């Protein structure tokens, strides 16, 4: 079956519907949704029952890059700076040194067990060096399991920030494979340029994006998410144009914006959450369509060997060396090592050798695809079991849902207070965006004359309003009171 303009929407929407329904049932059995999306794509492909012919790595790479923009940006917006700040150094070490050590150790192993050259081996190691935590947390939520202390934010920060490092290594070693006359030293300037310009651009675009979002006056609330999408793509493409790492820049930009006061911030966050899910499904379906299962079978043996080494040796080596200078219990280090789930990102990166036309490109792509699927099957289905075995997980208590519980459902760890606005409060007749509220506190609702208002940045505070404020911890309310100049307690 060939995709045409007439049937692409029908086929695409049916695949999306099947993926969403399959994803819902997967939680019951603890199967990562990523695996199901890939499987549905493979079943719909030319080797499956759907018979859809799709063999366009360039288009797949474009869809992958666009999807990763949304996924990384949404992850950055959801990153709580207060939560990740205490483990910032650990997260950065895992997402940089950890990725490098994983790539080098795995690449060295591939060099020993295959006929790949050292640069081809390191290229394969670089492609699969980053982790994908999206499926990890979907399984943990399905098992109603939370992680102790700072373990969860550590994993979130690593998964959100390690893709740029893997991308730089992939491009660097691909360059060495294509240009055999270049030395290993020649990739160091490329690495420094990508990371340095990417970081600077991310901060710069974050600051300028906040100014644009809050200063521009749009007639419709629905246009603000569109504006942020535009700024996201400008950040990525402009950073890439000047030679920086676009993935790193959009993640940093999003982290900055997610911890600032923005007009219609709630609308923006909800829109990006939905778009991120859509892009994940589209990305996984596309990669499933791109792969030919019959071509993977010859590489199952070597793929399994490499995958086992990655899980049991390369990933733990990268984690333990990266964290050797930090105080952390051995059980937590082991669990971080186990949460080395490979997802769609390595498969997207594996399209770069295909487009470059190197000799072993198809072999690398098929091995990488097999490694990702194996990682999901082995690690993805055992995350909750290993968490309980290592005693790093705690069961979440079930609560009866009162109206307050419903309000806190999206952030169960939040503290809530109702604050009455009196005539002497400085907040009277001010817009929420003008209050300079603490970054880790929000006005979730406003009670005004027996009715409730869902506020946004332009909502004006009035005398006798009752603000329903959510904060990460009780101590933050002292700063909230200072901003409001209220004597409430």
C-alpha positions in Angstrom: 0.0 0.0 0.0 1.4 3.4 -1.1 0.6 6.5 0.9 -1.1 9.2 -1.2 -2.4 12.6 -0.6 -5.9 11.1 -0.6 -5.4 8.5 2.0 -2.5 9.8 4.2 -4.9 11.5 6.7 -7.1 8.5 6.9 -4.3 6.0 7.5 -2.4 8.4 9.8 -5.5 9.1 12.0 -6.3 5.4 12.2 -2.8 4.6 13.3 -2.9 7.4 15.9 -6.3 6.1 17.2 -4.9 2.5 17.5 -1.8 3.8 19.2 -3.7 5.8 21.8 -6.0 2.9 22.6 -3.1 0.5 22.7 -1.2 2.9 25.0 -4.1 3.0 27.4 -4.3 -0.8 27.8 -0.5 -1.1 28.0 -0.4 0.5 31.5 -2.4 -2.5 32.8 0.3 -4.9 31.7 3.3 -2.6 32.4 4.4 -2.5 28.7 6.0 0.8 27.7 3.9 2.7 25.2 7.0 3.3 23.2 7.3 -0.4 22.3 3.6 -0.5 21.3 3.9 2.6 19.0 6.9 1.1 17.3 5.2 -2.3 17.0 2.1 -0.7 15.5 4.3 1.1 13.0 6.1 -2.1 12.1 2.8 -4.0 11.7 1.5 -1.3 9.4 4.8 -1.3 7.3 5.6 -3.2 4.2 6.7 -6.3 6.1 3.5 -6.2 8.2 -0.2 -6.7 7.6 -0.7 -3.0 6.6 1.7 -3.2 3.7 2.5 0.5 3.8 5.7 1.2 1.8 7.8 3.8 3.6 11.6 3.9 2.9 12.5 7.5 3.2 15.2 8.1 5.9 15.4 11.8 5.0 11.7 12.3 5.7 11.9 10.1 8.8 14.9 12.2 10.1 12.9 15.5 9.5 9.9 14.1 11.4 12.3 13.0 14.1 14.0 16.4 14.5 10.6 18.2 14.6 9.3 15.7 17.1 12.4 16.0 19.3 11.9 19.7 19.4 8.5 19.4 20.9 9.5 16.6 23.3 12.6 18.3 24.6 10.9 21.7 24.8 7.9 20.2 26.7 10.2 18.4 29.1 12.1 21.6 29.7 8.9 23.5 30.5 7.9 20.9 33.0 11.3 20.9 34.7 11.0 22.4 38.2 14.2 24.4 38.9 13.8 24.1 42.6 13.6 20.3 42.4 16.6 19.9 40.0 18.9 22.6 41.6 20.1 20.4 44.5 21.1 17.7 42.0 22.2 19.9 39.1 25.9 18.8 39.2 24.9 15.1 39.3 22.5 15.5 36.4 25.0 17.4 34.3 27.8 14.9 34.9 25.4 12.0 33.9 24.3 13.9 30.8 27.8 14.7 29.6 30.6 12.6 31.1 28.2 9.7 31.6 27.1 9.8 27.9 30.7 10.0 26.8 31.9 7.1 28.9 28.9 5.0 27.7 29.7 5.7 24.1 33.4 5.0 24.4 33.1 1.8 26.4 30.4 0.4 24.2 32.2 1.5 21.0 35.4 -0.2 22.2 33.4 -3.4 22.8 31.8 -3.3 19.4 35.3 -2.8 17.9 36.5 -6.0 19.5 33.5 -8.2 18.6 32.8 -7.0 15.0 34.6 -6.0 11.9 33.8 -2.4 12.4 36.6 0.2 12.3 37.2 2.0 15.6 35.4 5.1 14.3 32.4 3.1 13.1 32.3 1.4 16.5 32.4 4.7 18.4 29.7 6.0 16.0 27.4 3.2 17.0 28.3 3.7 20.7 27.5 7.4 20.4 24.1 6.8 18.7 22.8 4.7 21.6 24.6 6.6 24.4 21.5 8.7 25.5 18.5 7.6 27.5 14.8 8.0 27.1 12.9 8.4 30.4 9.4 9.0 28.9 8.6 5.3 29.0 10.3 4.9 32.4 8.0 7.3 34.2 4.9 6.0 32.4 5.6 2.6 33.9 6.3 3.9 37.4 3.0 5.8 37.3 1.2 2.8 36.1 2.6 0.8 39.0 1.7 3.6 41.4 5.3 3.8 42.5 7.2 6.9 43.5 11.0 7.3 43.9 12.7 8.3 47.1 14.4 11.7 47.7 16.1 13.3 44.7 16.2 10.2 42.5 13.3 11.1 40.2 14.5 14.7 39.4 18.0 13.3 38.8 16.7 10.9 36.2 14.4 13.6 34.7 17.3 16.1 34.3 19.6 13.5 32.8 17.0 12.3 30.3 16.1 15.8 29.3 19.7 17.0 28.8 21.7 14.1 27.6 20.4 14.0 24.0 22.4 17.0 22.9 25.6 15.3 24.1 24.8 12.1 22.2 24.0 14.2 19.1 27.3 16.0 19.2 29.2 12.7 19.6 27.2 11.1 16.7 28.0 14.0 14.3 31.6 14.1 15.4 32.3 10.4 14.9 30.3 10.3 11.7 32.6 13.1 10.4 35.6 10.9 11.3 34.1 7.9 9.5 33.5 9.9 6.4 36.9 11.7 6.6 39.4 9.0 7.5 42.3 11.4 7.2 41.1 13.5 10.2 42.4 12.8 13.7 40.4 12.3 16.9 41.7 15.7 18.1 39.9 17.4 15.3 36.5 16.8 16.8 37.3 18.6 20.1 36.7 22.1 18.6 33.4 20.9 17.1 32.3 19.5 20.5 33.2 22.7 22.3 31.6 25.0 19.7 28.4 23.0 19.7 28.0 22.9 23.5 29.2 26.4 24.2 27.1 28.1 21.5 24.1 25.9 22.3 24.2 26.9 26.0 24.7 30.6 25.3 21.9 30.6 22.7 19.5 28.8 25.0 19.9 31.3 27.8 19.7 34.3 25.3 16.6 33.0 23.5 15.0 32.1 26.8 15.4 35.7 28.1 14.3 37.3 24.9 11.3 34.8 24.5 10.0 35.7 28.0 10.1 39.4 27.0 8.3 38.8 23.7 5.6 36.6 25.3 4.8 39.0 28.1 5.1 42.3 26.1 3.3 41.4 22.9 -0.5 41.9 23.0 -2.4 39.2 21.1 -6.1 39.3 20.7 -6.7 35.6 21.4 -5.4 33.4 24.1 -5.0 30.5 21.7 -2.3 32.4 19.8 0.1 32.4 22.7 1.0 28.7 22.3 1.5 29.3 18.6 3.8 32.2 19.5 5.8 29.9 21.8 6.0 27.2 19.1 7.4 29.8 16.7 10.0 30.9 19.2 11.0 27.3 19.8 11.7 26.7 16.2 13.5 30.0 15.9 15.7 29.0 18.8 16.6 25.6 17.4 17.2 26.7 13.8 19.1 29.9 14.6 21.3 28.0 17.1 22.0 25.4 14.4 22.7 28.1 11.9 25.5 29.6 14.0 27.0 26.2 14.6 25.6 25.5 18.1 23.6 22.6 19.4 20.0 23.3 18.7 18.7 20.5 21.0 20.7 21.9 23.9 19.5 25.5 23.3 15.8 24.6 23.1 16.0 22.6 26.3 17.8 25.4 28.2 15.4 27.9 26.8 12.4 25.8 27.9 13.7 25.3 31.4 14.2 29.0 31.8 10.6 29.8 30.5 9.1 27.1 32.6 10.3 28.7 35.7 9.3 32.3 34.8 6.0 34.2 35.1 4.4 34.1 31.6 1.0 35.3 30.3 -1.3 32.3 29.8 1.3 30.0 31.1 -1.2 27.3 32.0 -2.6 27.3 28.5 0.9 27.1 27.0 1.9 24.2 29.3 -1.2 22.1 28.6 -0.8 22.7 24.8 2.8 21.6 24.8 2.0 18.5 26.9 -0.6 17.4 24.4 1.7 18.2 21.4 4.6 16.3 23.0 2.4 13.2 23.3 1.3 13.6 19.7 4.9 14.0 18.5 6.0 10.9 20.5 3.3 8.8 18.8 4.1 10.2 15.3 7.8 9.7 15.8 7.5 6.1 17.0 5.0 5.2 14.3 7.3 6.7 11.6 10.3 4.9 12.9 8.3 1.7 13.0 7.3 2.2 9.4 10.8 2.9 8.4 12.3 -0.4 9.7 12.0 -3.7 7.9 11.8 -6.5 10.4 13.1 -9.0 7.9 16.3 -7.0 7.7 16.8 -7.0 11.5 16.8 -10.8 11.9 20.4 -11.4 10.6 21.7 -9.0 13.2 19.7 -10.3 16.2 22.7 -12.3 17.6 25.3 -9.4 17.5 22.5 -6.9 18.5 21.6 -8.9 21.6 25.3 -9.2 22.6 25.9 -5.5 22.2 22.6 -4.7 24.1 23.5 -6.9 27.0 26.9 -5.3 27.3 25.3 -1.8 27.1 22.9 -2.7 29.9 25.2 -4.6 32.2 28.6 -2.9 31.6 28.7 0.3 29.5 25.8 2.1 31.3 26.9 1.2 34.8 30.5 2.3 34.0 29.3 5.7 32.8 27.0 6.1 35.8 29.4 5.0 38.5 32.4 7.0 37.2 30.2 10.1 36.7 28.9 9.9 40.2 32.1 8.8 42.0 32.6 12.3 43.5 29.1 12.6 44.9 27.5 11.3 48.1 24.9 8.8 47.0 23.9 5.4 48.3 25.1 2.4 46.3 21.5 1.2 45.7 20.5 4.5 44.0 23.6 4.3 41.8 22.5 0.8 40.7 19.0 2.0 40.0 20.2 5.0 37.9 22.4 2.5 36.0 19.3 0.3 35.4 17.3 3.2 34.2 19.3 3.4 31.0 16.3 2.9 28.7 17.0 3.5 25.0 14.1 4.9 23.0 13.4 6.7 19.8 16.3 9.2 19.9 19.0 6.6 19.0 16.9 5.4 16.1 16.6 9.0 14.9 20.3 9.5 15.2 20.9 6.2 13.3 19.3 7.9 10.2 22.3 10.2 10.0 24.7 7.4 8.8 22.0 6.3 6.3 21.8 9.8 4.7 25.6 10.1 4.8 25.8 6.9 2.7 28.6 5.2 4.7 29.3 1.5 4.0 27.8 0.0 7.2 24.9 2.4 7.6 22.1 -0.1 7.2 23.9 -2.5 9.6 24.2 0.2 12.2 20.6 1.3 11.8 19.3 -2.3 12.2 21.5 -3.0 15.2 20.5 0.3 16.9 16.8 -0.5 16.3 17.3 -3.9 17.9 19.2 -2.5 20.8 16.4 0.0 21.5 13.7 -2.6 21.4 15.7 -5.0 23.6 16.4 -2.3 26.1 12.7 -1.5 26.4 11.8 -5.1 26.8 14.5 -5.9 29.4 14.7 -2.7 31.4 11.3 -1.1 30.6 9.2 -3.9 32.0 11.3 -4.4 35.1 11.8 -0.8 36.4 9.2 -1.1 39.2 10.4 -4.5 40.2 14.0 -3.3 40.4 12.9 -0.2 42.3 11.2 -2.4 44.9 14.2 -4.8 45.0 16.7 -2.0 45.6 14.2 -0.3 48.1 14.4 3.0 46.2 10.6 3.2 45.6 7.8 4.1 47.9 4.1 3.4 47.2 2.0 6.5 46.8 -0.9 6.6 49.3 -4.4 6.7 47.9 -6.5 9.6 48.8 -10.2 10.4 48.7 -10.8 13.1 46.1 -12.1 16.2 47.7 -12.3 19.5 45.7 -8.9 20.4 47.1 -7.5 17.0 46.0 -8.7 17.6 42.5 -7.0 20.9 42.4 -3.8 19.3 43.6 -4.0 16.3 41.4 -1.6 17.7 38.8 1.0 18.4 41.5 0.3 16.1 44.5 3.4 17.3 46.4 2.2 20.9 46.5 1.1 22.9 49.6 -2.1 25.0 49.3 -3.3 28.1 51.1 -6.3 30.5 50.6 -5.2 34.1 50.9 -7.8 36.9 51.3 -6.9 40.2 49.5 -7.7 43.2 51.7 -7.7 46.9 50.7 -4.2 47.4 52.2 -2.6 44.7 50.0 -0.2 46.0 47.3 -1.7 43.4 44.9 -5.0 45.2 44.5 -5.7 46.3 40.9 -2.4 44.6 39.7 -2.2 41.9 37.0 -0.8 38.6 38.1 2.2 38.9 35.7 3.1 42.1 37.5 3.3 40.6 41.0 6.7 39.0 40.7 5.4 35.8 42.3 8.0 33.3 43.5 8.9 30.8 40.7 7.7 27.8 42.7 4.3 29.2 43.6 1.2 29.8 41.4 -2.2 31.3 41.8 -4.3 28.3 40.8 -7.8 29.8 41.3 -9.4 33.0 42.4 -12.7 33.0 44.4 -14.6 36.2 43.6 -18.2 36.8 44.7 -19.1 33.1 45.2 -17.6 32.1 41.8 -14.3 30.7 40.9 -12.0 32.1 38.2 -9.1 30.3 36.5 -6.6 33.1 36.2 -3.9 33.9 33.7 -1.1 36.4 33.6 -3.4 39.3 32.6 -6.0 38.6 35.3 -6.3 41.6 37.6 -6.5 41.1 41.4 -9.4 42.9 43.1 -10.2 43.8 46.7 -11.9 40.9 48.6 -10.6 38.3 46.2 -9.5 35.0 47.7 -6.4 33.6 46.1 -5.9 29.8 46.1 -2.1 29.5 46.0 -0.1 26.4 45.4 3.5 26.2 46.4 6.2 23.5 46.6 6.6 23.8 50.4 5.1 25.9 53.2 8.2 28.1 53.7 7.5 29.7 50.2 4.3 31.3 51.5 6.4 33.8 53.5 7.7 35.2 50.2 4.2 35.0 48.7 2.9 37.2 51.6 5.7 39.7 51.1 4.8 40.0 47.4 1.2 40.5 48.2 1.9 42.7 51.3 -0.7 40.6 53.1 -0.8 39.7 56.8 -2.6 36.5 56.2 -1.3 33.4 58.0 
